[in-house]
Amino acid sequence: MEASSVKHTVQLFTHTSTGCPFCTTFQDGEKIDENINHLLQEHGGQLLHVGTETSKNYEGETHHATLALIGFSVVPEKRLPKPGNIRFSQSGE
Ligand SMILES: [Zn+2]
């Protein structure tokens, strides 16, 4: 995949846990390697860049984080909740 064909990019950071942007999989920031694998294998992503980021927290401590950029040639559709999981309640029932 050419870099110029990347339509959508996702950033992953160590120490930052978040849900997968494309499905309901939880991504533990400590397992950035597994998160990268998930995006590559499950969602067709391409590893664009891996680097380190150094920052200081409010106490002045230096933190090192690994960041990864994952590119996608298409913007994957977000998976909507299954209709069966949505319950509408109407007043009066
Ligand atoms: Zn996912």
PDB file of the backbone (N, CA, C, O) and the ligand in Angstrom, with CONECT records:
HET     ZN  A 101       1
ATOM      1  N   MET A   1       0.854  -1.194   0.000  1.00  0.00           N
ATOM      2  CA  MET A   1       0.000   0.000   0.000  1.00  0.00           C
ATOM      3  C   MET A   1       0.885   1.237   0.000  1.00  0.00           C
ATOM      4  O   MET A   1       1.781   1.363   0.835  1.00  0.00           O
ATOM      5  N   GLU A   2       0.644   2.131  -0.912  1.00  0.00           N
ATOM      6  CA  GLU A   2       1.404   3.378  -0.945  1.00  0.00           C
ATOM      7  C   GLU A   2       0.947   4.272   0.201  1.00  0.00           C
ATOM      8  O   GLU A   2      -0.228   4.303   0.567  1.00  0.00           O
ATOM      9  N   ALA A   3       1.907   4.992   0.749  1.00  0.00           N
ATOM     10  CA  ALA A   3       1.552   5.887   1.844  1.00  0.00           C
ATOM     11  C   ALA A   3       0.521   6.909   1.385  1.00  0.00           C
ATOM     12  O   ALA A   3      -0.314   7.359   2.170  1.00  0.00           O
ATOM     13  N   SER A   4       0.586   7.271   0.106  1.00  0.00           N
ATOM     14  CA  SER A   4      -0.340   8.284  -0.388  1.00  0.00           C
ATOM     15  C   SER A   4      -1.775   7.777  -0.440  1.00  0.00           C
ATOM     16  O   SER A   4      -2.717   8.558  -0.579  1.00  0.00           O
ATOM     17  N   SER A   5      -1.932   6.459  -0.328  1.00  0.00           N
ATOM     18  CA  SER A   5      -3.285   5.915  -0.379  1.00  0.00           C
ATOM     19  C   SER A   5      -3.921   5.836   0.998  1.00  0.00           C
ATOM     20  O   SER A   5      -5.069   5.416   1.137  1.00  0.00           O
ATOM     21  N   VAL A   6      -3.175   6.240   2.008  1.00  0.00           N
ATOM     22  CA  VAL A   6      -3.714   6.173   3.363  1.00  0.00           C
ATOM     23  C   VAL A   6      -4.807   7.216   3.530  1.00  0.00           C
ATOM     24  O   VAL A   6      -4.601   8.411   3.318  1.00  0.00           O
ATOM     25  N   LYS A   7      -5.972   6.722   3.915  1.00  0.00           N
ATOM     26  CA  LYS A   7      -7.114   7.619   4.080  1.00  0.00           C
ATOM     27  C   LYS A   7      -7.436   7.867   5.547  1.00  0.00           C
ATOM     28  O   LYS A   7      -8.156   8.799   5.903  1.00  0.00           O
ATOM     29  N   HIS A   8      -6.885   7.014   6.370  1.00  0.00           N
ATOM     30  CA  HIS A   8      -7.264   7.092   7.782  1.00  0.00           C
ATOM     31  C   HIS A   8      -6.082   6.600   8.605  1.00  0.00           C
ATOM     32  O   HIS A   8      -5.464   5.590   8.268  1.00  0.00           O
ATOM     33  N   THR A   9      -5.773   7.298   9.664  1.00  0.00           N
ATOM     34  CA  THR A   9      -4.626   6.941  10.488  1.00  0.00           C
ATOM     35  C   THR A   9      -5.045   6.844  11.950  1.00  0.00           C
ATOM     36  O   THR A   9      -5.829   7.652  12.448  1.00  0.00           O
ATOM     37  N   VAL A  10      -4.514   5.860  12.604  1.00  0.00           N
ATOM     38  CA  VAL A  10      -4.791   5.669  14.027  1.00  0.00           C
ATOM     39  C   VAL A  10      -3.471   5.733  14.777  1.00  0.00           C
ATOM     40  O   VAL A  10      -2.483   5.133  14.353  1.00  0.00           O
ATOM     41  N   GLN A  11      -3.451   6.440  15.863  1.00  0.00           N
ATOM     42  CA  GLN A  11      -2.273   6.513  16.722  1.00  0.00           C
ATOM     43  C   GLN A  11      -2.450   5.607  17.919  1.00  0.00           C
ATOM     44  O   GLN A  11      -3.503   5.603  18.557  1.00  0.00           O
ATOM     45  N   LEU A  12      -1.414   4.838  18.222  1.00  0.00           N
ATOM     46  CA  LEU A  12      -1.406   4.027  19.434  1.00  0.00           C
ATOM     47  C   LEU A  12      -0.273   4.505  20.322  1.00  0.00           C
ATOM     48  O   LEU A  12       0.821   4.798  19.839  1.00  0.00           O
ATOM     49  N   PHE A  13      -0.527   4.583  21.592  1.00  0.00           N
ATOM     50  CA  PHE A  13       0.502   4.949  22.560  1.00  0.00           C
ATOM     51  C   PHE A  13       0.555   3.900  23.648  1.00  0.00           C
ATOM     52  O   PHE A  13      -0.468   3.362  24.072  1.00  0.00           O
ATOM     53  N   THR A  14       1.788   3.614  24.098  1.00  0.00           N
ATOM     54  CA  THR A  14       1.874   2.829  25.325  1.00  0.00           C
ATOM     55  C   THR A  14       1.348   3.695  26.459  1.00  0.00           C
ATOM     56  O   THR A  14       1.383   4.924  26.387  1.00  0.00           O
ATOM     57  N   HIS A  15       0.878   3.062  27.468  1.00  0.00           N
ATOM     58  CA  HIS A  15       0.330   3.733  28.654  1.00  0.00           C
ATOM     59  C   HIS A  15      -0.994   4.428  28.375  1.00  0.00           C
ATOM     60  O   HIS A  15      -1.532   5.113  29.244  1.00  0.00           O
ATOM     61  N   THR A  16      -1.516   4.256  27.175  1.00  0.00           N
ATOM     62  CA  THR A  16      -2.832   4.822  26.893  1.00  0.00           C
ATOM     63  C   THR A  16      -3.741   3.691  26.458  1.00  0.00           C
ATOM     64  O   THR A  16      -3.612   3.169  25.351  1.00  0.00           O
ATOM     65  N   SER A  17      -4.648   3.321  27.321  1.00  0.00           N
ATOM     66  CA  SER A  17      -5.580   2.241  27.010  1.00  0.00           C
ATOM     67  C   SER A  17      -6.851   2.841  26.439  1.00  0.00           C
ATOM     68  O   SER A  17      -7.382   3.830  26.946  1.00  0.00           O
ATOM     69  N   THR A  18      -7.312   2.232  25.397  1.00  0.00           N
ATOM     70  CA  THR A  18      -8.518   2.745  24.758  1.00  0.00           C
ATOM     71  C   THR A  18      -9.215   1.599  24.057  1.00  0.00           C
ATOM     72  O   THR A  18      -8.636   0.527  23.880  1.00  0.00           O
ATOM     73  N   GLY A  19     -10.424   1.814  23.666  1.00  0.00           N
ATOM     74  CA  GLY A  19     -11.110   0.809  22.878  1.00  0.00           C
ATOM     75  C   GLY A  19     -10.633   0.894  21.438  1.00  0.00           C
ATOM     76  O   GLY A  19     -10.256   1.963  20.958  1.00  0.00           O
ATOM     77  N   CYS A  20     -10.654  -0.241  20.755  1.00  0.00           N
ATOM     78  CA  CYS A  20     -10.352  -0.223  19.330  1.00  0.00           C
ATOM     79  C   CYS A  20     -11.350   0.716  18.653  1.00  0.00           C
ATOM     80  O   CYS A  20     -12.551   0.632  18.909  1.00  0.00           O
ATOM     81  N   PRO A  21     -10.851   1.624  17.777  1.00  0.00           N
ATOM     82  CA  PRO A  21     -11.779   2.561  17.142  1.00  0.00           C
ATOM     83  C   PRO A  21     -12.745   1.897  16.167  1.00  0.00           C
ATOM     84  O   PRO A  21     -13.725   2.513  15.747  1.00  0.00           O
ATOM     85  N   PHE A  22     -12.476   0.653  15.809  1.00  0.00           N
ATOM     86  CA  PHE A  22     -13.283   0.021  14.772  1.00  0.00           C
ATOM     87  C   PHE A  22     -14.147  -1.122  15.260  1.00  0.00           C
ATOM     88  O   PHE A  22     -15.047  -1.572  14.550  1.00  0.00           O
ATOM     89  N   CYS A  23     -13.884  -1.588  16.452  1.00  0.00           N
ATOM     90  CA  CYS A  23     -14.707  -2.665  16.975  1.00  0.00           C
ATOM     91  C   CYS A  23     -14.732  -2.529  18.486  1.00  0.00           C
ATOM     92  O   CYS A  23     -14.274  -1.525  19.030  1.00  0.00           O
ATOM     93  N   THR A  24     -15.249  -3.507  19.147  1.00  0.00           N
ATOM     94  CA  THR A  24     -15.452  -3.379  20.588  1.00  0.00           C
ATOM     95  C   THR A  24     -14.292  -3.936  21.391  1.00  0.00           C
ATOM     96  O   THR A  24     -14.380  -4.051  22.614  1.00  0.00           O
ATOM     97  N   THR A  25     -13.189  -4.287  20.705  1.00  0.00           N
ATOM     98  CA  THR A  25     -12.046  -4.840  21.417  1.00  0.00           C
ATOM     99  C   THR A  25     -11.380  -3.777  22.273  1.00  0.00           C
ATOM    100  O   THR A  25     -11.109  -2.674  21.799  1.00  0.00           O
ATOM    101  N   PHE A  26     -11.118  -4.103  23.524  1.00  0.00           N
ATOM    102  CA  PHE A  26     -10.411  -3.181  24.401  1.00  0.00           C
ATOM    103  C   PHE A  26      -8.917  -3.309  24.141  1.00  0.00           C
ATOM    104  O   PHE A  26      -8.398  -4.417  24.005  1.00  0.00           O
ATOM    105  N   GLN A  27      -8.225  -2.176  24.072  1.00  0.00           N
ATOM    106  CA  GLN A  27      -6.795  -2.209  23.815  1.00  0.00           C
ATOM    107  C   GLN A  27      -6.043  -1.678  25.022  1.00  0.00           C
ATOM    108  O   GLN A  27      -6.129  -0.500  25.368  1.00  0.00           O
ATOM    109  N   ASP A  28      -5.301  -2.581  25.651  1.00  0.00           N
ATOM    110  CA  ASP A  28      -4.493  -2.235  26.808  1.00  0.00           C
ATOM    111  C   ASP A  28      -3.218  -1.551  26.323  1.00  0.00           C
ATOM    112  O   ASP A  28      -2.474  -2.115  25.521  1.00  0.00           O
ATOM    113  N   GLY A  29      -2.969  -0.350  26.805  1.00  0.00           N
ATOM    114  CA  GLY A  29      -1.804   0.405  26.359  1.00  0.00           C
ATOM    115  C   GLY A  29      -0.485  -0.285  26.631  1.00  0.00           C
ATOM    116  O   GLY A  29       0.501  -0.033  25.938  1.00  0.00           O
ATOM    117  N   GLU A  30      -0.452  -1.158  27.637  1.00  0.00           N
ATOM    118  CA  GLU A  30       0.784  -1.869  27.935  1.00  0.00           C
ATOM    119  C   GLU A  30       1.100  -2.921  26.875  1.00  0.00           C
ATOM    120  O   GLU A  30       2.230  -3.400  26.777  1.00  0.00           O
ATOM    121  N   LYS A  31       0.095  -3.271  26.090  1.00  0.00           N
ATOM    122  CA  LYS A  31       0.274  -4.321  25.083  1.00  0.00           C
ATOM    123  C   LYS A  31       0.175  -3.717  23.697  1.00  0.00           C
ATOM    124  O   LYS A  31      -0.623  -4.152  22.866  1.00  0.00           O
ATOM    125  N   ILE A  32       0.989  -2.718  23.464  1.00  0.00           N
ATOM    126  CA  ILE A  32       0.900  -2.009  22.190  1.00  0.00           C
ATOM    127  C   ILE A  32       1.201  -2.943  21.020  1.00  0.00           C
ATOM    128  O   ILE A  32       0.678  -2.751  19.922  1.00  0.00           O
ATOM    129  N   ASP A  33       2.037  -3.946  21.251  1.00  0.00           N
ATOM    130  CA  ASP A  33       2.337  -4.880  20.160  1.00  0.00           C
ATOM    131  C   ASP A  33       1.086  -5.650  19.754  1.00  0.00           C
ATOM    132  O   ASP A  33       0.829  -5.864  18.569  1.00  0.00           O
ATOM    133  N   GLU A  34       0.310  -6.063  20.760  1.00  0.00           N
ATOM    134  CA  GLU A  34      -0.917  -6.786  20.434  1.00  0.00           C
ATOM    135  C   GLU A  34      -1.927  -5.860  19.759  1.00  0.00           C
ATOM    136  O   GLU A  34      -2.687  -6.274  18.883  1.00  0.00           O
ATOM    137  N   ASN A  35      -1.917  -4.608  20.183  1.00  0.00           N
ATOM    138  CA  ASN A  35      -2.846  -3.654  19.585  1.00  0.00           C
ATOM    139  C   ASN A  35      -2.506  -3.412  18.119  1.00  0.00           C
ATOM    140  O   ASN A  35      -3.391  -3.301  17.270  1.00  0.00           O
ATOM    141  N   ILE A  36      -1.195  -3.331  17.837  1.00  0.00           N
ATOM    142  CA  ILE A  36      -0.764  -3.163  16.449  1.00  0.00           C
ATOM    143  C   ILE A  36      -1.188  -4.384  15.634  1.00  0.00           C
ATOM    144  O   ILE A  36      -1.733  -4.257  14.538  1.00  0.00           O
ATOM    145  N   ASN A  37      -0.927  -5.569  16.194  1.00  0.00           N
ATOM    146  CA  ASN A  37      -1.310  -6.789  15.480  1.00  0.00           C
ATOM    147  C   ASN A  37      -2.808  -6.799  15.199  1.00  0.00           C
ATOM    148  O   ASN A  37      -3.247  -7.176  14.112  1.00  0.00           O
ATOM    149  N   HIS A  38      -3.569  -6.388  16.176  1.00  0.00           N
ATOM    150  CA  HIS A  38      -5.024  -6.385  16.018  1.00  0.00           C
ATOM    151  C   HIS A  38      -5.437  -5.499  14.847  1.00  0.00           C
ATOM    152  O   HIS A  38      -6.244  -5.902  14.010  1.00  0.00           O
ATOM    153  N   LEU A  39      -4.882  -4.298  14.792  1.00  0.00           N
ATOM    154  CA  LEU A  39      -5.281  -3.376  13.728  1.00  0.00           C
ATOM    155  C   LEU A  39      -4.803  -3.854  12.358  1.00  0.00           C
ATOM    156  O   LEU A  39      -5.483  -3.649  11.353  1.00  0.00           O
ATOM    157  N   LEU A  40      -3.629  -4.492  12.320  1.00  0.00           N
ATOM    158  CA  LEU A  40      -3.115  -4.983  11.041  1.00  0.00           C
ATOM    159  C   LEU A  40      -3.909  -6.180  10.554  1.00  0.00           C
ATOM    160  O   LEU A  40      -4.267  -6.278   9.381  1.00  0.00           O
ATOM    161  N   GLN A  41      -4.179  -7.099  11.492  1.00  0.00           N
ATOM    162  CA  GLN A  41      -4.770  -8.373  11.083  1.00  0.00           C
ATOM    163  C   GLN A  41      -6.293  -8.302  10.982  1.00  0.00           C
ATOM    164  O   GLN A  41      -6.893  -8.900  10.089  1.00  0.00           O
ATOM    165  N   GLU A  42      -6.897  -7.580  11.890  1.00  0.00           N
ATOM    166  CA  GLU A  42      -8.358  -7.555  11.922  1.00  0.00           C
ATOM    167  C   GLU A  42      -8.943  -6.462  11.045  1.00  0.00           C
ATOM    168  O   GLU A  42     -10.068  -6.580  10.561  1.00  0.00           O
ATOM    169  N   HIS A  43      -8.182  -5.408  10.844  1.00  0.00           N
ATOM    170  CA  HIS A  43      -8.763  -4.260  10.152  1.00  0.00           C
ATOM    171  C   HIS A  43      -7.968  -3.827   8.925  1.00  0.00           C
ATOM    172  O   HIS A  43      -8.265  -2.791   8.332  1.00  0.00           O
ATOM    173  N   GLY A  44      -6.962  -4.608   8.539  1.00  0.00           N
ATOM    174  CA  GLY A  44      -6.254  -4.331   7.299  1.00  0.00           C
ATOM    175  C   GLY A  44      -5.366  -3.103   7.333  1.00  0.00           C
ATOM    176  O   GLY A  44      -5.140  -2.461   6.307  1.00  0.00           O
ATOM    177  N   GLY A  45      -4.868  -2.780   8.503  1.00  0.00           N
ATOM    178  CA  GLY A  45      -4.026  -1.596   8.620  1.00  0.00           C
ATOM    179  C   GLY A  45      -2.595  -1.848   8.176  1.00  0.00           C
ATOM    180  O   GLY A  45      -2.182  -2.990   7.974  1.00  0.00           O
ATOM    181  N   GLN A  46      -1.854  -0.774   8.029  1.00  0.00           N
ATOM    182  CA  GLN A  46      -0.448  -0.858   7.663  1.00  0.00           C
ATOM    183  C   GLN A  46       0.348  -0.031   8.650  1.00  0.00           C
ATOM    184  O   GLN A  46      -0.012   1.105   8.961  1.00  0.00           O
ATOM    185  N   LEU A  47       1.434  -0.609   9.141  1.00  0.00           N
ATOM    186  CA  LEU A  47       2.269   0.103  10.094  1.00  0.00           C
ATOM    187  C   LEU A  47       3.053   1.193   9.365  1.00  0.00           C
ATOM    188  O   LEU A  47       3.910   0.897   8.532  1.00  0.00           O
ATOM    189  N   LEU A  48       2.763   2.424   9.674  1.00  0.00           N
ATOM    190  CA  LEU A  48       3.402   3.553   8.999  1.00  0.00           C
ATOM    191  C   LEU A  48       4.640   4.037   9.725  1.00  0.00           C
ATOM    192  O   LEU A  48       5.634   4.409   9.101  1.00  0.00           O
ATOM    193  N   HIS A  49       4.575   4.030  11.046  1.00  0.00           N
ATOM    194  CA  HIS A  49       5.661   4.629  11.811  1.00  0.00           C
ATOM    195  C   HIS A  49       5.633   4.105  13.238  1.00  0.00           C
ATOM    196  O   HIS A  49       4.573   3.955  13.846  1.00  0.00           O
ATOM    197  N   VAL A  50       6.814   3.831  13.752  1.00  0.00           N
ATOM    198  CA  VAL A  50       6.931   3.513  15.175  1.00  0.00           C
ATOM    199  C   VAL A  50       8.007   4.420  15.733  1.00  0.00           C
ATOM    200  O   VAL A  50       9.071   4.564  15.131  1.00  0.00           O
ATOM    201  N   GLY A  51       7.751   5.018  16.850  1.00  0.00           N
ATOM    202  CA  GLY A  51       8.739   5.911  17.427  1.00  0.00           C
ATOM    203  C   GLY A  51       8.565   6.016  18.919  1.00  0.00           C
ATOM    204  O   GLY A  51       7.719   5.352  19.518  1.00  0.00           O
ATOM    205  N   THR A  52       9.371   6.852  19.497  1.00  0.00           N
ATOM    206  CA  THR A  52       9.262   7.085  20.926  1.00  0.00           C
ATOM    207  C   THR A  52       8.935   8.544  21.158  1.00  0.00           C
ATOM    208  O   THR A  52       9.303   9.428  20.384  1.00  0.00           O
ATOM    209  N   GLU A  53       8.253   8.753  22.220  1.00  0.00           N
ATOM    210  CA  GLU A  53       7.898  10.113  22.584  1.00  0.00           C
ATOM    211  C   GLU A  53       8.295  10.313  24.036  1.00  0.00           C
ATOM    212  O   GLU A  53       7.996   9.485  24.897  1.00  0.00           O
ATOM    213  N   THR A  54       8.958  11.399  24.290  1.00  0.00           N
ATOM    214  CA  THR A  54       9.373  11.712  25.658  1.00  0.00           C
ATOM    215  C   THR A  54       8.612  12.939  26.121  1.00  0.00           C
ATOM    216  O   THR A  54       8.530  13.953  25.429  1.00  0.00           O
ATOM    217  N   SER A  55       8.073  12.811  27.287  1.00  0.00           N
ATOM    218  CA  SER A  55       7.332  13.948  27.814  1.00  0.00           C
ATOM    219  C   SER A  55       7.519  13.993  29.318  1.00  0.00           C
ATOM    220  O   SER A  55       7.998  13.033  29.921  1.00  0.00           O
ATOM    221  N   LYS A  56       7.148  15.094  29.914  1.00  0.00           N
ATOM    222  CA  LYS A  56       7.222  15.205  31.364  1.00  0.00           C
ATOM    223  C   LYS A  56       5.821  15.408  31.911  1.00  0.00           C
ATOM    224  O   LYS A  56       5.003  16.144  31.359  1.00  0.00           O
ATOM    225  N   ASN A  57       5.584  14.731  33.011  1.00  0.00           N
ATOM    226  CA  ASN A  57       4.273  14.901  33.615  1.00  0.00           C
ATOM    227  C   ASN A  57       4.279  16.135  34.511  1.00  0.00           C
ATOM    228  O   ASN A  57       5.278  16.849  34.598  1.00  0.00           O
ATOM    229  N   TYR A  58       3.178  16.370  35.158  1.00  0.00           N
ATOM    230  CA  TYR A  58       3.051  17.593  35.943  1.00  0.00           C
ATOM    231  C   TYR A  58       4.001  17.631  37.139  1.00  0.00           C
ATOM    232  O   TYR A  58       4.222  18.690  37.728  1.00  0.00           O
ATOM    233  N   GLU A  59       4.566  16.463  37.499  1.00  0.00           N
ATOM    234  CA  GLU A  59       5.531  16.444  38.595  1.00  0.00           C
ATOM    235  C   GLU A  59       6.958  16.568  38.084  1.00  0.00           C
ATOM    236  O   GLU A  59       7.907  16.505  38.866  1.00  0.00           O
ATOM    237  N   GLY A  60       7.113  16.741  36.795  1.00  0.00           N
ATOM    238  CA  GLY A  60       8.438  16.904  36.226  1.00  0.00           C
ATOM    239  C   GLY A  60       9.157  15.601  35.939  1.00  0.00           C
ATOM    240  O   GLY A  60      10.331  15.611  35.568  1.00  0.00           O
ATOM    241  N   GLU A  61       8.466  14.471  36.107  1.00  0.00           N
ATOM    242  CA  GLU A  61       9.085  13.191  35.813  1.00  0.00           C
ATOM    243  C   GLU A  61       9.045  12.935  34.310  1.00  0.00           C
ATOM    244  O   GLU A  61       8.061  13.220  33.629  1.00  0.00           O
ATOM    245  N   THR A  62      10.149  12.390  33.827  1.00  0.00           N
ATOM    246  CA  THR A  62      10.220  12.113  32.400  1.00  0.00           C
ATOM    247  C   THR A  62       9.576  10.769  32.090  1.00  0.00           C
ATOM    248  O   THR A  62       9.861   9.762  32.738  1.00  0.00           O
ATOM    249  N   HIS A  63       8.719  10.772  31.106  1.00  0.00           N
ATOM    250  CA  HIS A  63       8.060   9.547  30.681  1.00  0.00           C
ATOM    251  C   HIS A  63       8.428   9.260  29.231  1.00  0.00           C
ATOM    252  O   HIS A  63       8.458  10.151  28.382  1.00  0.00           O
ATOM    253  N   HIS A  64       8.703   7.999  28.981  1.00  0.00           N
ATOM    254  CA  HIS A  64       8.971   7.582  27.612  1.00  0.00           C
ATOM    255  C   HIS A  64       7.796   6.716  27.154  1.00  0.00           C
ATOM    256  O   HIS A  64       7.357   5.811  27.863  1.00  0.00           O
ATOM    257  N   ALA A  65       7.325   7.001  26.012  1.00  0.00           N
ATOM    258  CA  ALA A  65       6.218   6.227  25.476  1.00  0.00           C
ATOM    259  C   ALA A  65       6.567   5.792  24.062  1.00  0.00           C
ATOM    260  O   ALA A  65       7.311   6.462  23.346  1.00  0.00           O
ATOM    261  N   THR A  66       6.013   4.659  23.685  1.00  0.00           N
ATOM    262  CA  THR A  66       6.148   4.205  22.305  1.00  0.00           C
ATOM    263  C   THR A  66       4.868   4.568  21.579  1.00  0.00           C
ATOM    264  O   THR A  66       3.766   4.339  22.079  1.00  0.00           O
ATOM    265  N   LEU A  67       5.023   5.123  20.421  1.00  0.00           N
ATOM    266  CA  LEU A  67       3.839   5.430  19.641  1.00  0.00           C
ATOM    267  C   LEU A  67       3.932   4.713  18.306  1.00  0.00           C
ATOM    268  O   LEU A  67       5.022   4.480  17.783  1.00  0.00           O
ATOM    269  N   ALA A  68       2.808   4.379  17.779  1.00  0.00           N
ATOM    270  CA  ALA A  68       2.743   3.719  16.482  1.00  0.00           C
ATOM    271  C   ALA A  68       1.630   4.365  15.676  1.00  0.00           C
ATOM    272  O   ALA A  68       0.556   4.672  16.194  1.00  0.00           O
ATOM    273  N   LEU A  69       1.910   4.562  14.416  1.00  0.00           N
ATOM    274  CA  LEU A  69       0.896   5.084  13.510  1.00  0.00           C
ATOM    275  C   LEU A  69       0.477   3.968  12.575  1.00  0.00           C
ATOM    276  O   LEU A  69       1.311   3.354  11.909  1.00  0.00           O
ATOM    277  N   ILE A  70      -0.793   3.716  12.531  1.00  0.00           N
ATOM    278  CA  ILE A  70      -1.337   2.676  11.669  1.00  0.00           C
ATOM    279  C   ILE A  70      -2.207   3.350  10.619  1.00  0.00           C
ATOM    280  O   ILE A  70      -3.127   4.102  10.941  1.00  0.00           O
ATOM    281  N   GLY A  71      -1.901   3.070   9.369  1.00  0.00           N
ATOM    282  CA  GLY A  71      -2.652   3.679   8.279  1.00  0.00           C
ATOM    283  C   GLY A  71      -3.613   2.693   7.637  1.00  0.00           C
ATOM    284  O   GLY A  71      -3.372   1.486   7.611  1.00  0.00           O
ATOM    285  N   PHE A  72      -4.692   3.228   7.130  1.00  0.00           N
ATOM    286  CA  PHE A  72      -5.704   2.414   6.444  1.00  0.00           C
ATOM    287  C   PHE A  72      -6.015   3.057   5.104  1.00  0.00           C
ATOM    288  O   PHE A  72      -6.147   4.278   5.009  1.00  0.00           O
ATOM    289  N   SER A  73      -6.130   2.234   4.069  1.00  0.00           N
ATOM    290  CA  SER A  73      -6.441   2.763   2.745  1.00  0.00           C
ATOM    291  C   SER A  73      -7.916   3.099   2.616  1.00  0.00           C
ATOM    292  O   SER A  73      -8.320   3.866   1.742  1.00  0.00           O
ATOM    293  N   VAL A  74      -8.702   2.524   3.484  1.00  0.00           N
ATOM    294  CA  VAL A  74     -10.119   2.857   3.536  1.00  0.00           C
ATOM    295  C   VAL A  74     -10.448   3.169   4.986  1.00  0.00           C
ATOM    296  O   VAL A  74      -9.781   2.689   5.902  1.00  0.00           O
ATOM    297  N   VAL A  75     -11.454   3.955   5.180  1.00  0.00           N
ATOM    298  CA  VAL A  75     -11.906   4.226   6.534  1.00  0.00           C
ATOM    299  C   VAL A  75     -12.868   3.113   6.911  1.00  0.00           C
ATOM    300  O   VAL A  75     -13.979   3.052   6.385  1.00  0.00           O
ATOM    301  N   PRO A  76     -12.456   2.229   7.818  1.00  0.00           N
ATOM    302  CA  PRO A  76     -13.348   1.119   8.179  1.00  0.00           C
ATOM    303  C   PRO A  76     -14.620   1.647   8.812  1.00  0.00           C
ATOM    304  O   PRO A  76     -14.610   2.613   9.576  1.00  0.00           O
ATOM    305  N   GLU A  77     -15.694   0.998   8.479  1.00  0.00           N
ATOM    306  CA  GLU A  77     -16.960   1.390   9.085  1.00  0.00           C
ATOM    307  C   GLU A  77     -16.961   0.984  10.539  1.00  0.00           C
ATOM    308  O   GLU A  77     -16.554  -0.120  10.899  1.00  0.00           O
ATOM    309  N   LYS A  78     -17.415   1.877  11.345  1.00  0.00           N
ATOM    310  CA  LYS A  78     -17.551   1.513  12.751  1.00  0.00           C
ATOM    311  C   LYS A  78     -18.686   0.525  12.880  1.00  0.00           C
ATOM    312  O   LYS A  78     -19.741   0.662  12.259  1.00  0.00           O
ATOM    313  N   ARG A  79     -18.441  -0.464  13.697  1.00  0.00           N
ATOM    314  CA  ARG A  79     -19.477  -1.470  13.886  1.00  0.00           C
ATOM    315  C   ARG A  79     -20.519  -0.930  14.839  1.00  0.00           C
ATOM    316  O   ARG A  79     -20.221  -0.527  15.963  1.00  0.00           O
ATOM    317  N   LEU A  80     -21.712  -0.932  14.373  1.00  0.00           N
ATOM    318  CA  LEU A  80     -22.796  -0.418  15.194  1.00  0.00           C
ATOM    319  C   LEU A  80     -23.247  -1.495  16.163  1.00  0.00           C
ATOM    320  O   LEU A  80     -23.111  -2.687  15.887  1.00  0.00           O
ATOM    321  N   PRO A  81     -23.772  -1.082  17.274  1.00  0.00           N
ATOM    322  CA  PRO A  81     -24.315  -2.074  18.201  1.00  0.00           C
ATOM    323  C   PRO A  81     -25.379  -2.907  17.501  1.00  0.00           C
ATOM    324  O   PRO A  81     -26.117  -2.412  16.648  1.00  0.00           O
ATOM    325  N   LYS A  82     -25.443  -4.163  17.872  1.00  0.00           N
ATOM    326  CA  LYS A  82     -26.468  -5.014  17.272  1.00  0.00           C
ATOM    327  C   LYS A  82     -27.843  -4.500  17.656  1.00  0.00           C
ATOM    328  O   LYS A  82     -28.066  -4.092  18.796  1.00  0.00           O
ATOM    329  N   PRO A  83     -28.759  -4.521  16.710  1.00  0.00           N
ATOM    330  CA  PRO A  83     -30.106  -4.007  16.995  1.00  0.00           C
ATOM    331  C   PRO A  83     -30.723  -4.659  18.214  1.00  0.00           C
ATOM    332  O   PRO A  83     -31.479  -4.025  18.951  1.00  0.00           O
ATOM    333  N   GLY A  84     -30.401  -5.930  18.428  1.00  0.00           N
ATOM    334  CA  GLY A  84     -30.983  -6.638  19.558  1.00  0.00           C
ATOM    335  C   GLY A  84     -30.554  -6.092  20.901  1.00  0.00           C
ATOM    336  O   GLY A  84     -31.207  -6.321  21.919  1.00  0.00           O
ATOM    337  N   ASN A  85     -29.437  -5.359  20.891  1.00  0.00           N
ATOM    338  CA  ASN A  85     -28.947  -4.821  22.152  1.00  0.00           C
ATOM    339  C   ASN A  85     -29.551  -3.458  22.482  1.00  0.00           C
ATOM    340  O   ASN A  85     -29.351  -2.918  23.570  1.00  0.00           O
ATOM    341  N   ILE A  86     -30.279  -2.928  21.538  1.00  0.00           N
ATOM    342  CA  ILE A  86     -30.874  -1.615  21.775  1.00  0.00           C
ATOM    343  C   ILE A  86     -32.335  -1.808  22.153  1.00  0.00           C
ATOM    344  O   ILE A  86     -33.101  -2.451  21.435  1.00  0.00           O
ATOM    345  N   ARG A  87     -32.693  -1.258  23.256  1.00  0.00           N
ATOM    346  CA  ARG A  87     -34.084  -1.398  23.696  1.00  0.00           C
ATOM    347  C   ARG A  87     -34.690  -0.015  23.848  1.00  0.00           C
ATOM    348  O   ARG A  87     -34.183   0.855  24.556  1.00  0.00           O
ATOM    349  N   PHE A  88     -35.765   0.133  23.169  1.00  0.00           N
ATOM    350  CA  PHE A  88     -36.491   1.399  23.288  1.00  0.00           C
ATOM    351  C   PHE A  88     -37.613   1.207  24.296  1.00  0.00           C
ATOM    352  O   PHE A  88     -38.362   0.231  24.252  1.00  0.00           O
ATOM    353  N   SER A  89     -37.699   2.141  25.175  1.00  0.00           N
ATOM    354  CA  SER A  89     -38.812   2.064  26.118  1.00  0.00           C
ATOM    355  C   SER A  89     -39.730   3.252  25.842  1.00  0.00           C
ATOM    356  O   SER A  89     -39.292   4.378  25.604  1.00  0.00           O
ATOM    357  N   GLN A  90     -40.971   2.953  25.885  1.00  0.00           N
ATOM    358  CA  GLN A  90     -41.955   4.013  25.686  1.00  0.00           C
ATOM    359  C   GLN A  90     -42.728   4.199  26.964  1.00  0.00           C
ATOM    360  O   GLN A  90     -43.080   3.234  27.644  1.00  0.00           O
ATOM    361  N   SER A  91     -42.984   5.422  27.277  1.00  0.00           N
ATOM    362  CA  SER A  91     -43.754   5.692  28.486  1.00  0.00           C
ATOM    363  C   SER A  91     -45.152   5.113  28.340  1.00  0.00           C
ATOM    364  O   SER A  91     -45.737   5.160  27.257  1.00  0.00           O
ATOM    365  N   GLY A  92     -45.671   4.586  29.389  1.00  0.00           N
ATOM    366  CA  GLY A  92     -47.006   4.031  29.356  1.00  0.00           C
ATOM    367  C   GLY A  92     -47.002   2.531  29.219  1.00  0.00           C
ATOM    368  O   GLY A  92     -48.057   1.906  29.327  1.00  0.00           O
ATOM    369  N   GLU A  93     -45.836   1.922  28.979  1.00  0.00           N
ATOM    370  CA  GLU A  93     -45.829   0.462  28.874  1.00  0.00           C
ATOM    371  C   GLU A  93     -45.662  -0.185  30.226  1.00  0.00           C
ATOM    372  O   GLU A  93     -45.634  -1.412  30.324  1.00  0.00           O
TER     373      GLU A  93
HETATM  374 ZN    ZN A 101     -10.715  -3.820  16.332  1.00  0.00          ZN2+
END
